[in-house]
Amino acid sequence: MAGLSGVLTSPPFRREREHPPFAEAGNLHLRASWRGSDAVVHAASPDDANTAAYDETAARAIIGGLRGTSKRFIYTSGCLVYGTTGDTPATEDSPLTALELVRFREALEQEILDTAGDGIHPVVIRPGWVYGNRGGTAMMMVCAAAEHGVARYVGDGRNRWTTVHAADLADLYALALERAPAGSVFNGVHGAATPLIEIARAASEAAGAGGGGRKHGRSKTRVRRFGRSPTP
């Protein structure tokens, strides 16, 4: 990218017991890491019960280090902040009714976006279902199908997700670093929403767990449902 160098993706805090997530040492490590960088992209998360604590601590440390510098700060949120939308597609202007798991992001996103008045250039990106490069939730389903012989999904499979390939999402981050106005919010998604059962079928087929033959042009892929899930 012309005119941009030293972009840093913030690392997760160390998780050993002697290094708690709120330790000042973690803040100092983060601040030292991005010194000399033109922008900071926060895309790290433990994806467990500590996610809120880590995200809030990291984001506030980044804000403290960037205040007054006019540097860009991209925070990675997610489409679950929209909650259940039924048949109504979610856009960047849709109200937030986040699922309990990520409810903390509603206030944190706003806190980050408000730093536009403090000499920071904040941008929030909300990715959808990310796939590609043998990573993400889709790959977890493929691995589960390979191990158990069947792709598993939650609920009746009718809840829909808008997907995005990792390479396309990376392009969005690059464009946001170059061009996004301060205070921007972008949904990192592509194309029409796909029912979860179709994602499960594709994952099962990719793992070689599908049944033989086709019916009406569709593979007889084995899938298994369990539990309940809301529609994002």
MDAnalysis code that builds the backbone (N, CA, C; Angstrom):
import MDAnalysis as mda
import numpy as np

u = mda.Universe.empty(696, n_residues=232, atom_resindex=np.repeat(np.arange(232), 3), trajectory=True)
u.add_TopologyAttr("name", ["N", "CA", "C"] * 232)
u.add_TopologyAttr("resid", np.arange(1, 233))
u.add_TopologyAttr("resname", ["MET", "ALA", "GLY", "LEU", "SER", "GLY", "VAL", "LEU", "THR", "SER", "PRO", "PRO", "PHE", "ARG", "ARG", "GLU", "ARG", "GLU", "HIS", "PRO", "PRO", "PHE", "ALA", "GLU", "ALA", "GLY", "ASN", "LEU", "HIS", "LEU", "ARG", "ALA", "SER", "TRP", "ARG", "GLY", "SER", "ASP", "ALA", "VAL", "VAL", "HIS", "ALA", "ALA", "SER", "PRO", "ASP", "ASP", "ALA", "ASN", "THR", "ALA", "ALA", "TYR", "ASP", "GLU", "THR", "ALA", "ALA", "ARG", "ALA", "ILE", "ILE", "GLY", "GLY", "LEU", "ARG", "GLY", "THR", "SER", "LYS", "ARG", "PHE", "ILE", "TYR", "THR", "SER", "GLY", "CYS", "LEU", "VAL", "TYR", "GLY", "THR", "THR", "GLY", "ASP", "THR", "PRO", "ALA", "THR", "GLU", "ASP", "SER", "PRO", "LEU", "THR", "ALA", "LEU", "GLU", "LEU", "VAL", "ARG", "PHE", "ARG", "GLU", "ALA", "LEU", "GLU", "GLN", "GLU", "ILE", "LEU", "ASP", "THR", "ALA", "GLY", "ASP", "GLY", "ILE", "HIS", "PRO", "VAL", "VAL", "ILE", "ARG", "PRO", "GLY", "TRP", "VAL", "TYR", "GLY", "ASN", "ARG", "GLY", "GLY", "THR", "ALA", "MET", "MET", "MET", "VAL", "CYS", "ALA", "ALA", "ALA", "GLU", "HIS", "GLY", "VAL", "ALA", "ARG", "TYR", "VAL", "GLY", "ASP", "GLY", "ARG", "ASN", "ARG", "TRP", "THR", "THR", "VAL", "HIS", "ALA", "ALA", "ASP", "LEU", "ALA", "ASP", "LEU", "TYR", "ALA", "LEU", "ALA", "LEU", "GLU", "ARG", "ALA", "PRO", "ALA", "GLY", "SER", "VAL", "PHE", "ASN", "GLY", "VAL", "HIS", "GLY", "ALA", "ALA", "THR", "PRO", "LEU", "ILE", "GLU", "ILE", "ALA", "ARG", "ALA", "ALA", "SER", "GLU", "ALA", "ALA", "GLY", "ALA", "GLY", "GLY", "GLY", "GLY", "ARG", "LYS", "HIS", "GLY", "ARG", "SER", "LYS", "THR", "ARG", "VAL", "ARG", "ARG", "PHE", "GLY", "ARG", "SER", "PRO", "THR", "PRO"])
u.atoms.positions = np.array([
    [0.839, -1.200, 0.000],
    [0.000, 0.000, 0.000],
    [0.869, 1.243, 0.000],
    [0.650, 2.085, -0.922],
    [1.451, 3.288, -1.016],
    [1.216, 4.176, 0.198],
    [2.295, 4.667, 0.786],
    [2.186, 5.617, 1.878],
    [1.852, 5.006, 3.221],
    [1.853, 3.666, 3.324],
    [1.501, 3.029, 4.587],
    [2.522, 1.959, 4.906],
    [3.093, 2.013, 6.095],
    [4.099, 1.029, 6.481],
    [3.974, 0.713, 7.957],
    [4.527, -0.409, 8.330],
    [4.563, -0.776, 9.737],
    [3.201, -1.049, 10.328],
    [2.273, -1.601, 9.560],
    [0.961, -1.934, 10.094],
    [1.110, -3.097, 11.061],
    [0.507, -2.985, 12.218],
    [0.642, -3.999, 13.252],
    [-0.703, -4.604, 13.588],
    [-0.760, -5.938, 13.656],
    [-1.933, -6.617, 14.181],
    [-1.657, -6.922, 15.631],
    [-2.485, -6.410, 16.511],
    [-2.185, -6.534, 17.925],
    [-2.233, -7.985, 18.372],
    [-1.237, -8.438, 19.140],
    [-1.200, -9.815, 19.623],
    [-2.102, -9.991, 20.824],
    [-2.546, -11.233, 21.091],
    [-3.314, -11.455, 22.318],
    [-2.404, -11.345, 23.529],
    [-2.995, -11.004, 24.676],
    [-2.209, -10.961, 25.893],
    [-1.756, -12.361, 26.255],
    [-0.638, -12.464, 26.957],
    [-0.207, -13.756, 27.454],
    [-1.221, -14.251, 28.466],
    [-1.462, -15.563, 28.468],
    [-2.571, -16.078, 29.233],
    [-2.138, -16.922, 30.444],
    [-0.840, -16.950, 30.761],
    [-0.409, -17.694, 31.929],
    [-0.963, -17.035, 33.187],
    [-1.056, -17.808, 34.265],
    [-1.643, -17.294, 35.489],
    [-0.868, -16.109, 36.047],
    [0.452, -16.124, 35.868],
    [1.231, -15.025, 36.426],
    [1.157, -13.767, 35.580],
    [0.434, -13.824, 34.456],
    [0.258, -12.656, 33.594],
    [-1.229, -12.447, 33.362],
    [-1.985, -11.906, 34.323],
    [-3.428, -11.710, 34.148],
    [-3.714, -10.745, 33.019],
    [-4.917, -10.825, 32.441],
    [-5.235, -10.021, 31.251],
    [-5.200, -8.526, 31.488],
    [-5.324, -8.060, 32.740],
    [-5.344, -6.632, 32.987],
    [-3.973, -6.095, 33.390],
    [-2.941, -6.954, 33.340],
    [-1.620, -6.535, 33.815],
    [-1.107, -5.341, 33.024],
    [-0.528, -4.389, 33.739],
    [0.057, -3.223, 33.067],
    [1.153, -3.638, 32.115],
    [1.818, -4.765, 32.433],
    [2.865, -5.256, 31.538],
    [2.313, -5.542, 30.156],
    [1.056, -6.047, 30.115],
    [0.452, -6.305, 28.812],
    [0.224, -5.027, 28.048],
    [-0.236, -3.981, 28.733],
    [-0.453, -2.692, 28.082],
    [0.855, -2.121, 27.553],
    [1.896, -2.216, 28.367],
    [3.192, -1.687, 27.947],
    [3.735, -2.462, 26.762],
    [3.498, -3.771, 26.753],
    [3.946, -4.585, 25.618],
    [3.246, -4.156, 24.338],
    [1.938, -3.952, 24.418],
    [1.197, -3.524, 23.240],
    [1.671, -2.166, 22.744],
    [1.813, -1.215, 23.657],
    [2.208, 0.136, 23.256],
    [3.588, 0.146, 22.628],
    [4.496, -0.673, 23.172],
    [5.840, -0.738, 22.602],
    [5.811, -1.386, 21.223],
    [4.875, -2.336, 21.021],
    [4.808, -3.069, 19.764],
    [4.434, -2.175, 18.594],
    [3.486, -1.251, 18.815],
    [3.027, -0.447, 17.668],
    [3.755, 0.886, 17.532],
    [4.707, 1.169, 18.414],
    [5.444, 2.417, 18.283],
    [6.173, 2.418, 16.943],
    [5.985, 3.427, 16.127],
    [6.596, 3.501, 14.808],
    [5.709, 2.957, 13.701],
    [4.574, 2.343, 14.059],
    [3.638, 1.854, 13.044],
    [2.701, 2.990, 12.617],
    [2.206, 2.897, 11.396],
    [1.284, 3.906, 10.880],
    [-0.167, 3.608, 11.239],
    [-0.448, 2.358, 11.609],
    [-1.819, 1.968, 11.929],
    [-1.792, 0.725, 12.802],
    [-2.892, 0.507, 13.503],
    [-3.033, -0.679, 14.341],
    [-4.320, -1.395, 13.958],
    [-4.224, -2.702, 13.708],
    [-5.380, -3.535, 13.427],
    [-5.527, -4.528, 14.569],
    [-6.618, -4.418, 15.298],
    [-6.877, -5.345, 16.395],
    [-7.740, -6.483, 15.860],
    [-7.120, -7.650, 15.641],
    [-7.843, -8.790, 15.090],
    [-7.548, -10.052, 15.890],
    [-7.157, -9.895, 17.154],
    [-6.827, -11.043, 18.002],
    [-7.919, -11.264, 19.022],
    [-8.189, -12.541, 19.324],
    [-9.207, -12.856, 20.323],
    [-8.999, -14.275, 20.820],
    [-9.160, -14.500, 22.133],
    [-9.025, -15.866, 22.641],
    [-10.237, -16.733, 22.330],
    [-11.359, -16.108, 21.947],
    [-12.597, -16.840, 21.634],
    [-13.024, -17.754, 22.768],
    [-12.976, -17.238, 23.975],
    [-13.441, -18.012, 25.119],
    [-14.104, -17.066, 26.115],
    [-14.244, -17.493, 27.359],
    [-14.928, -16.681, 28.360],
    [-14.200, -15.390, 28.678],
    [-12.931, -15.285, 28.283],
    [-12.136, -14.086, 28.558],
    [-12.180, -13.068, 27.426],
    [-12.941, -13.343, 26.369],
    [-12.917, -12.485, 25.185],
    [-13.232, -11.030, 25.509],
    [-14.285, -10.784, 26.287],
    [-14.663, -9.405, 26.600],
    [-13.540, -8.690, 27.341],
    [-12.957, -9.341, 28.343],
    [-11.899, -8.720, 29.131],
    [-10.677, -8.416, 28.278],
    [-10.295, -9.347, 27.404],
    [-9.128, -9.132, 26.553],
    [-9.384, -8.015, 25.542],
    [-10.541, -8.066, 24.895],
    [-10.861, -7.055, 23.886],
    [-10.893, -5.655, 24.498],
    [-11.567, -5.508, 25.620],
    [-11.682, -4.191, 26.250],
    [-10.317, -3.679, 26.708],
    [-9.511, -4.548, 27.316],
    [-8.199, -4.132, 27.793],
    [-7.286, -3.743, 26.635],
    [-7.279, -4.581, 25.581],
    [-6.432, -4.291, 24.433],
    [-6.857, -3.013, 23.728],
    [-8.178, -2.860, 23.501],
    [-8.684, -1.685, 22.787],
    [-8.341, -0.401, 23.537],
    [-8.509, -0.416, 24.853],
    [-8.229, 0.799, 25.626],
    [-6.742, 1.094, 25.694],
    [-5.917, 0.068, 25.690],
    [-4.478, 0.295, 25.637],
    [-4.077, 0.910, 24.301],
    [-4.704, 0.418, 23.220],
    [-4.424, 0.962, 21.893],
    [-4.866, 2.413, 21.813],
    [-6.061, 2.690, 22.321],
    [-6.565, 4.071, 22.314],
    [-5.613, 4.983, 23.079],
    [-5.146, 4.525, 24.238],
    [-4.229, 5.338, 25.022],
    [-2.929, 5.625, 24.299],
    [-2.477, 4.661, 23.510],
    [-1.229, 4.862, 22.782],
    [-1.364, 5.686, 21.524],
    [-2.560, 5.705, 20.932],
    [-2.758, 6.412, 19.661],
    [-3.378, 7.791, 19.802],
    [-3.888, 8.118, 20.972],
    [-4.591, 9.395, 21.143],
    [-3.715, 10.573, 20.706],
    [-4.274, 11.397, 19.835],
    [-3.567, 12.585, 19.368],
    [-2.613, 12.350, 18.217],
    [-2.532, 11.114, 17.698],
    [-1.574, 10.809, 16.629],
    [-2.191, 10.841, 15.239],
    [-3.531, 10.826, 15.146],
    [-4.266, 10.755, 13.870],
    [-4.048, 9.425, 13.148],
    [-3.512, 8.432, 13.845],
    [-3.280, 7.135, 13.217],
    [-4.576, 6.323, 13.170],
    [-4.606, 5.390, 12.246],
    [-5.792, 4.554, 12.072],
    [-5.787, 3.388, 13.056],
    [-6.961, 3.116, 13.592],
    [-7.173, 1.996, 14.497],
    [-8.371, 1.224, 13.980],
    [-8.127, 0.006, 13.474],
    [-9.202, -0.845, 12.979],
    [-9.507, -1.912, 14.024],
    [-10.748, -1.935, 14.476],
    [-11.182, -2.916, 15.459],
    [-12.046, -3.964, 14.767],
    [-11.750, -5.239, 14.999],
    [-12.512, -6.329, 14.417],
    [-13.634, -6.740, 15.355],
    [-14.863, -6.513, 14.938],
    [-16.040, -6.922, 15.698],
    [-16.615, -8.171, 15.026],
    [-17.913, -8.214, 14.765],
    [-18.504, -9.368, 14.100],
    [-19.986, -9.170, 13.874],
    [-20.555, -9.991, 12.995],
    [-21.953, -9.819, 12.618],
    [-22.922, -10.232, 13.725],
    [-22.446, -10.924, 14.763],
    [-23.343, -11.322, 15.845],
    [-23.841, -10.130, 16.652],
    [-23.257, -8.958, 16.447],
    [-23.751, -7.779, 17.166],
    [-25.144, -7.372, 16.676],
    [-25.566, -7.895, 15.510],
    [-26.909, -7.588, 15.014],
    [-27.959, -8.492, 15.646],
    [-27.539, -9.595, 16.251],
    [-28.479, -10.511, 16.856],
    [-29.344, -11.202, 15.819],
    [-30.541, -11.596, 16.216],
    [-31.471, -12.277, 15.320],
    [-32.215, -11.253, 14.472],
    [-32.111, -11.353, 13.158],
    [-32.745, -10.384, 12.267],
    [-33.878, -10.978, 11.441],
    [-34.113, -12.280, 11.583],
    [-35.199, -12.901, 10.820],
    [-34.963, -12.810, 9.323],
    [-35.951, -12.334, 8.588],
    [-35.837, -12.216, 7.132],
    [-35.303, -10.854, 6.690],
    [-34.951, -10.004, 7.657],
    [-34.461, -8.668, 7.323],
    [-32.940, -8.665, 7.259],
    [-32.362, -8.374, 6.085],
    [-30.899, -8.331, 5.990],
    [-30.341, -7.216, 6.878],
    [-29.214, -7.483, 7.509],
    [-28.564, -6.477, 8.353],
    [-27.606, -5.639, 7.512],
    [-27.691, -4.338, 7.683],
    [-26.742, -3.424, 7.046],
    [-25.982, -2.690, 8.143],
    [-25.018, -1.888, 7.731],
    [-24.236, -1.132, 8.713],
    [-25.094, -0.170, 9.527],
    [-26.275, 0.168, 9.011],
    [-27.165, 1.095, 9.718],
    [-28.215, 0.387, 10.575],
    [-28.202, -0.945, 10.579],
    [-29.188, -1.692, 11.360],
    [-28.926, -1.519, 12.857],
    [-29.988, -1.522, 13.668],
    [-29.792, -1.421, 15.115],
    [-29.068, -2.654, 15.650],
    [-28.323, -2.471, 16.736],
    [-27.584, -3.576, 17.338],
    [-28.398, -4.201, 18.462],
    [-28.610, -5.497, 18.362],
    [-29.257, -6.269, 19.432],
    [-28.409, -7.526, 19.619],
    [-27.185, -7.307, 20.061],
    [-26.181, -8.360, 20.091],
    [-26.582, -9.567, 20.930],
    [-26.108, -10.737, 20.503],
    [-26.259, -11.929, 21.317],
    [-25.450, -11.752, 22.598],
    [-25.864, -12.425, 23.653],
    [-25.228, -12.267, 24.960],
    [-23.726, -12.489, 24.883],
    [-23.299, -13.434, 24.070],
    [-21.883, -13.774, 23.940],
    [-21.024, -12.580, 23.562],
    [-21.571, -11.672, 22.762],
    [-20.781, -10.539, 22.267],
    [-21.432, -9.205, 22.614],
    [-22.298, -9.183, 23.611],
    [-23.010, -7.948, 23.942],
    [-22.060, -6.822, 24.325],
    [-20.920, -7.168, 24.893],
    [-19.946, -6.152, 25.299],
    [-19.470, -5.320, 24.119],
    [-19.558, -5.872, 22.911],
    [-19.043, -5.163, 21.741],
    [-19.881, -3.946, 21.366],
    [-21.146, -3.918, 21.737],
    [-21.965, -2.753, 21.417],
    [-21.345, -1.499, 22.029],
    [-21.064, -1.536, 23.325],
    [-20.480, -0.374, 24.000],
    [-19.039, -0.157, 23.579],
    [-18.293, -1.240, 23.370],
    [-16.881, -1.095, 23.007],
    [-16.733, -0.492, 21.619],
    [-17.557, -0.930, 20.677],
    [-17.527, -0.332, 19.338],
    [-17.742, 1.179, 19.428],
    [-18.766, 1.584, 20.181],
    [-19.073, 3.009, 20.290],
    [-17.931, 3.766, 20.951],
    [-17.331, 3.171, 21.959],
    [-16.194, 3.806, 22.634],
    [-15.049, 4.030, 21.654],
    [-14.824, 3.047, 20.798],
    [-13.754, 3.161, 19.801],
    [-14.102, 4.215, 18.753],
    [-15.329, 4.188, 18.240],
    [-15.729, 5.153, 17.214],
    [-15.703, 6.583, 17.745],
    [-15.979, 6.757, 19.032],
    [-15.973, 8.099, 19.629],
    [-14.581, 8.713, 19.706],
    [-13.538, 7.901, 19.514],
    [-12.170, 8.439, 19.592],
    [-11.819, 9.291, 18.378],
    [-12.733, 9.365, 17.403],
    [-12.491, 10.231, 16.244],
    [-12.311, 11.677, 16.687],
    [-12.873, 12.025, 17.847],
    [-12.713, 13.383, 18.372],
    [-11.487, 13.543, 19.253],
    [-10.709, 12.465, 19.406],
    [-9.516, 12.503, 20.257],
    [-8.224, 12.317, 19.474],
    [-8.276, 12.624, 18.191],
    [-7.054, 12.525, 17.401],
    [-6.705, 11.111, 16.994],
    [-7.720, 10.239, 16.856],
    [-7.527, 8.875, 16.364],
    [-8.438, 8.696, 15.155],
    [-8.071, 7.787, 14.256],
    [-8.843, 7.518, 13.044],
    [-9.440, 6.102, 13.177],
    [-10.591, 5.965, 13.881],
    [-11.136, 4.633, 14.141],
    [-11.998, 4.086, 13.002],
    [-11.916, 2.769, 12.814],
    [-12.749, 2.060, 11.843],
    [-13.145, 0.729, 12.481],
    [-14.405, 0.331, 12.316],
    [-14.883, -0.951, 12.829],
    [-15.282, -1.836, 11.656],
    [-14.802, -3.080, 11.664],
    [-15.169, -4.057, 10.635],
    [-15.884, -5.222, 11.309],
    [-17.041, -5.587, 10.753],
    [-17.847, -6.689, 11.278],
    [-17.890, -7.825, 10.258],
    [-16.956, -8.767, 10.345],
    [-16.954, -9.883, 9.392],
    [-18.156, -10.796, 9.585],
    [-18.550, -11.464, 8.493],
    [-19.565, -12.500, 8.567],
    [-18.897, -13.841, 8.814],
    [-19.399, -14.892, 8.160],
    [-18.834, -16.238, 8.298],
    [-17.603, -16.322, 7.396],
    [-16.429, -16.325, 7.979],
    [-15.179, -16.304, 7.217],
    [-14.746, -17.732, 6.883],
    [-14.357, -17.954, 5.633],
    [-13.847, -19.260, 5.225],
    [-12.628, -19.061, 4.333],
    [-11.912, -20.152, 4.070],
    [-10.740, -20.086, 3.206],
    [-9.448, -20.157, 3.980],
    [-8.381, -20.522, 3.272],
    [-7.038, -20.646, 3.865],
    [-7.031, -21.672, 5.002],
    [-7.922, -22.650, 4.909],
    [-7.983, -23.759, 5.871],
    [-8.138, -23.261, 7.306],
    [-8.937, -22.209, 7.468],
    [-9.168, -21.679, 8.803],
    [-10.622, -21.323, 9.007],
    [-10.938, -20.803, 10.187],
    [-12.276, -20.338, 10.488],
    [-13.229, -21.450, 10.891],
    [-14.474, -21.048, 11.171],
    [-15.487, -22.000, 11.627],
    [-15.789, -23.052, 10.573],
    [-15.743, -22.667, 9.300],
    [-16.018, -23.628, 8.236],
    [-15.026, -24.785, 8.277],
    [-13.753, -24.469, 8.514],
    [-12.738, -25.525, 8.570],
    [-12.933, -26.398, 9.800],
    [-13.412, -25.817, 10.892],
    [-13.719, -26.613, 12.078],
    [-14.805, -27.639, 11.747],
    [-15.793, -27.238, 10.940],
    [-16.852, -28.165, 10.544],
    [-16.304, -29.260, 9.645],
    [-15.379, -28.908, 8.757],
    [-14.764, -29.904, 7.877],
    [-14.001, -30.931, 8.710],
    [-13.212, -30.444, 9.662],
    [-12.432, -31.350, 10.509],
    [-13.343, -32.249, 11.340],
    [-14.443, -31.684, 11.843],
    [-15.392, -32.473, 12.631],
    [-16.043, -33.541, 11.758],
    [-16.372, -33.185, 10.511],
    [-16.981, -34.154, 9.600],
    [-16.008, -35.274, 9.264],
    [-14.718, -34.912, 9.096],
    [-13.710, -35.927, 8.806],
    [-13.537, -36.889, 9.978],
    [-13.668, -36.356, 11.193],
    [-13.472, -37.179, 12.385],
    [-14.683, -38.037, 12.703],
    [-15.868, -37.444, 12.565],
    [-17.083, -38.134, 13.001],
    [-17.903, -38.719, 11.846],
    [-17.492, -38.416, 10.611],
    [-18.230, -38.950, 9.476],
    [-19.500, -38.208, 9.157],
    [-19.712, -37.069, 9.815],
    [-20.928, -36.302, 9.583],
    [-20.679, -34.857, 10.020],
    [-21.189, -33.896, 9.263],
    [-21.064, -32.488, 9.643],
    [-22.178, -32.153, 10.626],
    [-21.841, -31.481, 11.699],
    [-22.817, -31.139, 12.722],
    [-23.178, -29.653, 12.629],
    [-24.416, -29.343, 12.931],
    [-24.837, -27.948, 12.964],
    [-25.872, -27.776, 14.060],
    [-26.144, -26.532, 14.412],
    [-27.031, -26.226, 15.523],
    [-28.409, -25.856, 15.000],
    [-29.441, -26.342, 15.665],
    [-30.808, -25.987, 15.291],
    [-31.305, -26.765, 14.090],
    [-32.234, -26.155, 13.349],
    [-32.812, -26.848, 12.194],
    [-32.071, -26.537, 10.902],
    [-31.012, -25.717, 10.991],
    [-30.197, -25.433, 9.807],
    [-30.745, -24.351, 8.912],
    [-31.865, -23.749, 9.308],
    [-32.454, -22.717, 8.446],
    [-31.894, -21.324, 8.728],
    [-31.186, -21.155, 9.861],
    [-30.583, -19.841, 10.118],
    [-29.519, -19.571, 9.071],
    [-29.423, -18.328, 8.639],
    [-28.607, -17.980, 7.474],
    [-27.403, -17.127, 7.854],
    [-26.319, -17.359, 7.123],
    [-25.084, -16.609, 7.329],
    [-24.602, -16.065, 5.985],
    [-24.166, -14.816, 5.976],
    [-23.496, -14.280, 4.799],
    [-22.015, -14.556, 4.959],
    [-21.438, -15.220, 3.989],
    [-20.057, -15.666, 4.084],
    [-19.112, -14.675, 3.406],
    [-17.824, -14.874, 3.657],
    [-16.792, -14.069, 3.002],
    [-15.491, -14.861, 3.006],
    [-14.810, -14.881, 1.879],
    [-13.519, -15.564, 1.804],
    [-12.463, -14.719, 2.504],
    [-11.523, -15.380, 3.155],
    [-10.491, -14.678, 3.912],
    [-9.725, -13.684, 3.041],
    [-9.493, -14.040, 1.775],
    [-8.747, -13.143, 0.887],
    [-9.541, -11.872, 0.589],
    [-10.855, -12.016, 0.405],
    [-11.695, -10.841, 0.164],
    [-11.782, -9.965, 1.404],
    [-11.848, -10.611, 2.571],
    [-11.875, -9.843, 3.816],
    [-10.569, -9.082, 3.993],
    [-9.459, -9.698, 3.627],
    [-8.161, -9.021, 3.709],
    [-8.129, -7.786, 2.820],
    [-8.759, -7.885, 1.641],
    [-8.839, -6.723, 0.752],
    [-9.617, -5.591, 1.420],
    [-10.671, -5.941, 2.153],
    [-11.454, -4.917, 2.848],
    [-10.593, -4.195, 3.882],
    [-9.814, -4.948, 4.641],
    [-8.930, -4.318, 5.620],
    [-7.933, -3.389, 4.935],
    [-7.372, -3.844, 3.828],
    [-6.402, -3.015, 3.110],
    [-7.039, -1.723, 2.622],
    [-8.245, -1.818, 2.071],
    [-8.934, -0.623, 1.595],
    [-9.308, 0.297, 2.762],
    [-9.698, -0.300, 3.881],
    [-10.049, 0.510, 5.052],
    [-8.833, 1.270, 5.563],
    [-7.679, 0.642, 5.517],
    [-6.450, 1.305, 5.955],
    [-6.094, 2.468, 5.043],
    [-6.416, 2.335, 3.778],
    [-6.063, 3.377, 2.822],
    [-7.106, 4.490, 2.721],
    [-8.399, 4.121, 2.771],
    [-9.417, 5.076, 2.331],
    [-10.557, 5.340, 3.304],
    [-10.804, 4.479, 4.267],
    [-12.008, 4.609, 5.095],
    [-11.988, 5.891, 5.915],
    [-13.067, 6.664, 5.901],
    [-13.148, 7.866, 6.739],
    [-13.169, 7.478, 8.218],
    [-12.738, 8.386, 9.067],
    [-12.778, 8.146, 10.507],
    [-14.212, 7.902, 10.955],
    [-14.406, 6.910, 11.815],
    [-15.736, 6.601, 12.305],
    [-16.530, 5.673, 11.412],
    [-15.871, 5.066, 10.414],
    [-16.572, 4.173, 9.482],
    [-16.845, 2.814, 10.112],
    [-17.940, 2.189, 9.645],
    [-18.281, 0.822, 10.024],
    [-18.558, 0.046, 8.739],
    [-17.974, -1.152, 8.619],
    [-18.171, -1.971, 7.423],
    [-18.518, -3.400, 7.810],
    [-19.523, -3.962, 7.130],
    [-19.807, -5.383, 7.247],
    [-18.902, -6.137, 6.282],
    [-18.083, -7.026, 6.800],
    [-17.171, -7.798, 5.955],
    [-17.852, -9.055, 5.450],
    [-18.697, -8.908, 4.427],
    [-19.474, -10.028, 3.904],
    [-19.520, -9.936, 2.382],
    [-20.015, -11.037, 1.768],
    [-20.083, -11.044, 0.310],
    [-21.192, -11.994, -0.123],
    [-22.085, -11.505, -0.973],
    [-23.104, -12.357, -1.545],
    [-24.304, -12.580, -0.649],
    [-25.202, -13.418, -1.124],
    [-26.446, -13.699, -0.418],
    [-26.191, -14.591, 0.791],
    [-27.093, -14.520, 1.768],
    [-26.977, -15.343, 2.966],
    [-27.247, -16.810, 2.623],
    [-26.494, -17.706, 3.271],
    [-26.582, -19.142, 2.999],
    [-27.126, -19.875, 4.220],
    [-28.129, -20.744, 4.057],
    [-28.628, -21.516, 5.197],
    [-27.508, -22.361, 5.809],
    [-27.508, -22.478, 7.117],
    [-26.455, -23.219, 7.808],
    [-26.381, -24.665, 7.344],
    [-27.503, -25.259, 7.028],
    [-27.477, -26.652, 6.588],
    [-26.709, -26.817, 5.283],
    [-26.746, -25.780, 4.421],
    [-25.985, -25.843, 3.175],
    [-24.488, -25.728, 3.450],
    [-24.124, -24.922, 4.432],
    [-22.714, -24.823, 4.813],
    [-22.239, -26.158, 5.377],
    [-23.105, -26.788, 6.184],
    [-22.760, -28.087, 6.755],
    [-22.596, -29.136, 5.660],
    [-23.471, -29.113, 4.655],
    [-23.350, -30.055, 3.544],
    [-22.026, -29.868, 2.805],
    [-21.677, -28.604, 2.554],
    [-20.430, -28.330, 1.849],
    [-19.230, -28.795, 2.669],
    [-19.281, -28.565, 3.984],
    [-18.179, -28.992, 4.849],
    [-18.060, -30.503, 4.873],
    [-19.202, -31.196, 4.937],
    [-19.208, -32.652, 4.946],
    [-18.656, -33.204, 3.637],
    [-19.063, -32.602, 2.530],
    [-18.586, -33.041, 1.225],
    [-17.082, -32.822, 1.094],
    [-16.601, -31.662, 1.584],
    [-15.171, -31.376, 1.514],
    [-14.360, -32.362, 2.338],
    [-14.961, -32.887, 3.405],
    [-14.270, -33.843, 4.265],
    [-14.370, -35.269, 3.755],
    [-15.100, -35.469, 2.661],
    [-15.278, -36.806, 2.130],
    [-16.288, -37.621, 2.891],
    [-17.155, -36.944, 3.656],
    [-18.144, -37.648, 4.469],
    [-19.509, -37.722, 3.806],
    [-19.617, -37.273, 2.560],
    [-20.902, -37.263, 1.876],
    [-21.296, -38.638, 1.380],
    [-22.612, -38.849, 1.167],
    [-23.093, -40.112, 0.630],
    [-22.870, -40.174, -0.874],
    [-22.939, -41.350, -1.429],
    [-22.718, -41.484, -2.857],
    [-23.933, -41.061, -3.658],
    [-23.729, -40.619, -4.894],
    [-24.822, -40.271, -5.782],
    [-25.359, -38.878, -5.556],
    [-26.221, -38.444, -6.440],
    [-26.818, -37.115, -6.340],
    [-28.307, -37.222, -6.605],
    [-29.040, -36.328, -6.035],
    [-30.485, -36.278, -6.257],
    [-30.875, -34.849, -6.535],
    [-31.521, -34.620, -7.647],
    [-31.902, -33.265, -8.066],
    [-30.686, -32.339, -8.078],
    [-29.510, -32.884, -8.484],
    [-28.311, -32.066, -8.606],
    [-27.626, -31.743, -7.295],
    [-28.093, -32.346, -6.215],
    [-27.503, -32.021, -4.914],
    [-26.928, -33.284, -4.304],
    [-25.722, -33.192, -3.765],
    [-25.070, -34.339, -3.155],
    [-25.818, -34.802, -1.918],
    [-25.908, -36.123, -1.717],
    [-26.523, -36.677, -0.516],
    [-25.527, -36.637, 0.639],
    [-25.212, -35.473, 1.076],
    [-24.232, -35.296, 2.130],
    [-24.865, -35.509, 3.488],
    [-24.168, -36.213, 4.369],
    [-24.692, -36.483, 5.702],
    [-24.430, -35.292, 6.611],
    [-25.453, -34.865, 7.310],
    [-25.318, -33.806, 8.300],
    [-26.083, -34.217, 9.548],
    [-25.754, -33.644, 10.660],
    [-26.444, -33.940, 11.913],
    [-26.706, -32.639, 12.645],
    [-27.928, -32.484, 13.145],
    [-28.283, -31.283, 13.875],
    [-28.312, -31.589, 15.373],
    [-28.101, -30.530, 16.168],
    [-28.233, -30.664, 17.608],
    [-28.471, -29.290, 18.201],
    [-29.203, -29.226, 19.320],
    [-29.430, -27.950, 20.003],
    [-30.287, -26.999, 19.200],
    [-30.186, -25.719, 19.592],
    [-30.933, -24.654, 18.939],
    [-30.005, -23.482, 18.681],
    [-30.328, -22.712, 17.673],
    [-29.504, -21.547, 17.349],
    [-30.362, -20.442, 16.782],
    [-30.057, -19.182, 17.115],
    [-30.784, -18.052, 16.527],
    [-30.298, -17.762, 15.119],
    [-31.054, -17.017, 14.383],
    [-30.629, -16.580, 13.057],
    [-29.866, -15.279, 13.195],
    [-28.562, -15.244, 12.748],
    [-27.784, -14.002, 12.900],
    [-28.315, -12.899, 12.013],
])
